[in-house]
Amino acid sequence: MAKKLSEAAEEALRTMLSPIVRFWINNLGSLQRFVGILKEIFVQVAVQEIKRRGEQVTISRISVMTGLHRLDVAKIYRGEIEEVQSVPDVVTRVIGHWEQSRDYTNPDGTPKILSAKGRKSEFAKLVATISKSIGPPSVLYELERTGAVVVRGDEVELVYPLTRADGEFSRLMELASNNVGTMFESIDENIRQTNSIPHYFIRTEYDNVLAGKVPEIRAWINREGKKFHKRVREYLASRDQDISPVIGERGGAKVVVAGFSWIEEPEDETAKP
């Protein structure tokens, strides 16, 4: 028996949310903030949909569309969103204080290696300056779990400060968010059969590939992917009004072609015979 649309959508949502939640836990981890952002997005999208239909935006309409309480909707819509203090927020503030405070940095400005054993350790004092309710062991566990610090004996070293590779991280996150957003737009229009020619949406997957060939495969995919996108860019550039203007023709259409690869290697040599 075929699944109902709602059941299929819920199953798909669970599958899609799993990697998002895993990323969130590994990098930020705050359920409260995640839910807060989710509420904000629900309100923003509801407002966009109401405006798209040419209707008046009201708190009641947003509340009915999203299922959020009117008070929550009002706070978000009017920009009165309250920040929620959580464990990961404390962790982030600990890292920031460690990087910036003279008490915890070397003369050259680099974070000091701190003693971490006991309630009177340097690390315990650092945590106490940020929070009295969350113990140093919990903060240290979270920092170590996320790879922000390395513990050596009774000392702890900050190896992944907030300022590390900010530009690269920001760029990667920008690409990821843009790709995800475009992907869902593509899926939505394909499901609703908005266009006679559907959007390009293809996935290729093999699950018993030779582990020893992984480096070769990574290199091949990167090489061929770059070749493909070079052809795409050349093709689109010849049809873009900014690059190759055509008098009398109307521009303004947006074309996005994205791609990525992911390879999961077996845990050991006997994973697959």
Summary of the structure (lengths in Angstrom):
residues: 273
radius of gyration: 24.7
end to end distance: 35.4
largest distance: 75.9
contacts: 590
relative contact order: 0.05
helix: 55%
strand: 4%
